[in-house]
Amino acid sequence: MPHPENPLSHVHNPEVIGNTRLFLFDLYDTAVDLNGTIKKGITGLDATIDGVLFARRWREQYSQLLDAFQDGKIPWLDLDTLMRRGLEEVLPEFNLADAPSETKDKLIDAWYHPEPWPDTKNALERLRKKGYTMATMSNATLTMQREIAKTIGIDFDYYFSSDAVEAYKQNIRMFQQAFGQGFGTHEITMVANWLGDLKTAASANIGFNTAYVYRSKDPSEADFEADIAARDLTELADVFGA
């Protein structure tokens, strides 16, 4: 039954369900609530600041830097560096240009220890108990990913990170990290709240299955439909019989 607010048609491809052996999970927004954690962090420091706006502006600044790298305008910088630079850009907008390093560190911690969505841990544990191999596929550095996994309370079998290949999604080098792990491409399913990531994962150069998890984010690619569409990770686990 489709989620009433899900902008995608509800799809459960039985062939994908039967073939999948390895899940690749996006982390930020799909498994953890980065914006909510940033909001809580900034309002905890100053309740007069609009936490929703702060989180949006910080991520916009980070995204602009990421785009600059993708366009060849700046050299490779890992996500930790990009989000720190983004923070420095956005702080003056909120009269925090002179914030002490301790304040900045508290805000940066949101990227290392974002709060998991309420369904995340249980759903991932169910899939692991079902026998699926579990991996991450995230722009976060390996160190950041391991800290996120600790926060969720589950260890992944593989961590595929941007710093390992000096590339970001949606560069195909990110997804190619999952090659050579003993799985056919038809046995690998990418799980994300980002349709752009899923579109690349499903492209001819990669050929993974795709599962879209709806986290109240409007689709960015209207011309792409995932193999699986679920309202949350709990439903994803249900669909795969976990």
C-alpha positions as CSV (number, residue, x, y, z in Angstrom):
1,M,0.0,0.0,0.0
2,P,1.6,3.3,-1.0
3,H,2.4,6.0,1.5
4,P,-0.2,8.8,0.9
5,E,2.6,11.4,0.7
6,N,5.0,9.3,-1.4
7,P,5.5,11.0,-4.7
8,L,6.6,7.8,-6.3
9,S,4.4,4.9,-7.4
10,H,4.8,2.1,-4.9
11,V,7.0,-0.6,-6.5
12,H,8.1,-4.0,-5.2
13,N,10.1,-5.8,-8.0
14,P,10.0,-9.5,-7.1
15,E,13.1,-10.3,-9.2
16,V,15.1,-7.7,-7.2
17,I,13.8,-9.1,-3.9
18,G,14.8,-12.6,-4.9
19,N,18.3,-11.7,-6.2
20,T,19.5,-9.2,-3.6
21,R,22.4,-10.4,-1.4
22,L,24.2,-7.1,-0.7
23,F,22.7,-3.8,0.4
24,L,24.4,-0.5,0.0
25,F,23.0,2.1,2.3
26,D,23.3,5.8,1.9
27,L,23.7,7.3,5.4
28,Y,22.8,11.0,5.6
29,D,19.1,11.5,5.4
30,T,18.4,7.8,4.5
31,A,19.6,6.2,7.7
32,V,20.2,9.2,10.0
33,D,18.6,12.6,10.5
34,L,21.4,15.0,9.8
35,N,19.3,18.1,9.5
36,G,17.4,17.4,12.7
37,T,20.7,16.8,14.5
38,I,22.2,20.0,13.2
39,K,19.0,21.9,14.2
40,K,19.1,20.5,17.7
41,G,22.8,21.4,18.0
42,I,22.4,25.0,17.0
43,T,19.3,25.7,19.0
44,G,20.9,24.1,22.0
45,L,23.6,26.8,21.7
46,D,21.3,29.7,20.9
47,A,17.5,29.2,21.0
48,T,16.9,32.4,19.0
49,I,18.4,30.9,15.9
50,D,16.2,29.2,13.3
51,G,17.6,25.7,13.4
52,V,15.9,24.6,10.2
53,L,17.3,27.5,8.2
54,F,20.7,27.0,9.7
55,A,20.9,23.4,8.7
56,R,19.7,24.2,5.2
57,R,22.2,27.0,4.7
58,W,25.1,24.9,6.0
59,R,24.2,22.1,3.7
60,E,23.8,24.5,0.8
61,Q,27.3,25.9,1.4
62,Y,28.7,22.4,1.6
63,S,27.0,21.4,-1.6
64,Q,28.3,24.5,-3.4
65,L,31.9,23.4,-2.5
66,L,31.2,19.9,-3.5
67,D,29.9,21.1,-6.9
68,A,33.0,23.3,-7.3
69,F,35.1,20.1,-6.9
70,Q,32.9,18.2,-9.3
71,D,33.3,21.0,-11.9
72,G,37.1,21.0,-11.5
73,K,37.2,24.4,-9.9
74,I,38.9,23.3,-6.7
75,P,41.1,20.3,-5.9
76,W,40.0,17.2,-4.0
77,L,38.8,17.9,-0.4
78,D,37.2,15.2,1.8
79,L,33.8,15.7,3.2
80,D,35.1,16.6,6.7
81,T,37.0,19.5,5.1
82,L,34.1,20.5,2.9
83,M,31.5,20.7,5.7
84,R,34.0,22.6,8.0
85,R,34.5,25.1,5.2
86,G,30.8,25.3,4.7
87,L,30.3,26.0,8.4
88,E,32.8,28.9,8.2
89,E,30.8,30.4,5.3
90,V,27.5,30.2,7.1
91,L,28.3,31.3,10.6
92,P,28.5,35.0,9.8
93,E,24.9,34.8,8.4
94,F,23.8,34.0,12.0
95,N,26.1,36.5,13.8
96,L,28.4,33.7,14.8
97,A,31.5,34.7,12.9
98,D,33.5,34.9,16.1
99,A,32.2,31.6,17.5
100,P,34.9,29.8,19.6
101,S,36.3,26.5,18.4
102,E,34.4,24.7,21.1
103,T,31.1,25.9,19.6
104,K,32.2,24.9,16.1
105,D,33.3,21.4,17.3
106,K,29.8,20.9,18.9
107,L,28.1,21.7,15.6
108,I,30.5,19.6,13.6
109,D,29.7,16.6,15.8
110,A,26.3,16.4,14.1
111,W,28.0,15.1,11.0
112,Y,29.9,12.4,13.0
113,H,27.1,11.4,15.3
114,P,23.8,12.2,13.6
115,E,20.7,10.8,15.3
116,P,19.3,7.7,13.5
117,W,15.8,7.7,12.3
118,P,13.6,5.7,14.8
119,D,13.2,2.8,12.5
120,T,16.8,2.5,11.3
121,K,18.5,0.2,13.9
122,N,15.8,-2.4,14.1
123,A,15.3,-2.5,10.3
124,L,19.0,-3.0,9.7
125,E,19.3,-5.6,12.4
126,R,16.4,-7.5,10.8
127,L,18.0,-7.5,7.4
128,R,21.3,-8.7,8.9
129,K,19.6,-11.5,10.7
130,K,18.0,-12.5,7.4
131,G,21.5,-13.1,6.0
132,Y,22.0,-10.0,3.9
133,T,25.5,-8.5,3.6
134,M,25.3,-4.9,4.7
135,A,27.5,-2.0,3.4
136,T,27.5,1.8,3.4
137,M,27.8,3.9,0.3
138,S,28.3,7.5,1.5
139,N,30.1,10.7,0.7
140,A,31.3,10.7,4.4
141,T,34.9,9.7,5.1
142,L,35.6,6.3,6.4
143,T,36.2,7.7,9.9
144,M,32.9,9.5,9.8
145,Q,31.1,6.4,8.6
146,R,32.4,4.3,11.4
147,E,31.3,6.9,13.9
148,I,27.8,7.0,12.4
149,A,27.6,3.2,12.5
150,K,28.5,3.3,16.2
151,T,25.7,5.9,16.7
152,I,23.2,3.7,15.0
153,G,24.5,0.7,16.9
154,I,25.3,-1.6,14.1
155,D,28.5,-2.5,12.3
156,F,28.5,-2.8,8.5
157,D,30.4,-5.5,6.6
158,Y,31.8,-3.0,4.2
159,Y,32.3,0.8,4.2
160,F,32.5,2.4,0.8
161,S,33.6,6.0,1.2
162,S,34.4,9.0,-0.9
163,D,37.9,9.4,0.5
164,A,38.9,5.9,-0.7
165,V,38.5,7.0,-4.3
166,E,38.7,10.8,-4.1
167,A,35.3,11.1,-5.7
168,Y,31.7,11.8,-4.7
169,K,28.4,10.5,-5.6
170,Q,27.3,10.6,-8.4
171,N,30.7,9.7,-9.9
172,I,30.7,6.1,-10.9
173,R,34.0,5.5,-9.1
174,M,32.0,5.7,-5.8
175,F,29.8,2.8,-6.8
176,Q,32.5,0.7,-8.5
177,Q,33.9,0.2,-5.0
178,A,31.3,-2.5,-4.6
179,F,32.7,-4.4,-7.6
180,G,34.9,-7.4,-6.8
181,Q,33.4,-8.3,-3.5
182,G,32.0,-11.6,-4.7
183,F,28.6,-10.2,-5.8
184,G,27.1,-9.9,-9.2
185,T,25.7,-6.4,-10.0
186,H,22.2,-8.0,-10.1
187,E,22.7,-9.1,-6.5
188,I,23.5,-5.6,-5.2
189,T,20.8,-3.1,-4.1
190,M,21.5,0.5,-3.4
191,V,19.2,2.1,-0.8
192,A,18.8,5.8,-0.6
193,N,16.6,8.8,-0.2
194,W,18.4,10.5,-3.1
195,L,17.0,9.6,-6.5
196,G,20.1,11.1,-8.2
197,D,22.3,8.5,-6.4
198,L,19.9,5.7,-7.4
199,K,19.8,6.8,-11.0
200,T,23.6,6.5,-11.2
201,A,23.6,3.2,-9.4
202,A,21.2,1.8,-11.9
203,S,23.0,3.2,-14.9
204,A,24.6,1.0,-17.6
205,N,28.1,1.6,-16.2
206,I,27.0,0.2,-12.8
207,G,23.8,-1.8,-13.1
208,F,22.7,-2.1,-9.4
209,N,19.2,-2.6,-8.2
210,T,17.7,0.4,-6.4
211,A,15.4,0.9,-3.4
212,Y,14.0,4.4,-2.7
213,V,13.2,5.1,1.0
214,Y,11.0,8.1,1.4
215,R,12.2,10.6,4.1
216,S,10.0,13.5,3.2
217,K,12.3,14.7,0.4
218,D,10.8,15.6,-2.9
219,P,12.2,13.5,-5.8
220,S,15.0,15.3,-7.7
221,E,14.7,13.1,-10.8
222,A,11.1,12.8,-12.1
223,D,12.3,10.5,-14.9
224,F,13.6,7.7,-12.7
225,E,11.7,5.1,-10.8
226,A,13.4,2.8,-8.4
227,D,12.9,-1.0,-8.3
228,I,11.6,-0.8,-4.8
229,A,9.9,2.1,-3.1
230,A,9.3,2.1,0.6
231,R,7.9,4.6,3.1
232,D,10.8,3.8,5.6
233,L,13.5,1.2,6.4
234,T,10.9,-0.8,8.3
235,E,8.9,-1.3,5.2
236,L,12.0,-2.1,3.3
237,A,12.8,-4.9,5.7
238,D,9.2,-6.1,5.4
239,V,9.4,-6.2,1.6
240,F,12.6,-8.3,1.8
241,G,11.0,-10.7,4.3
242,A,13.3,-9.8,7.2
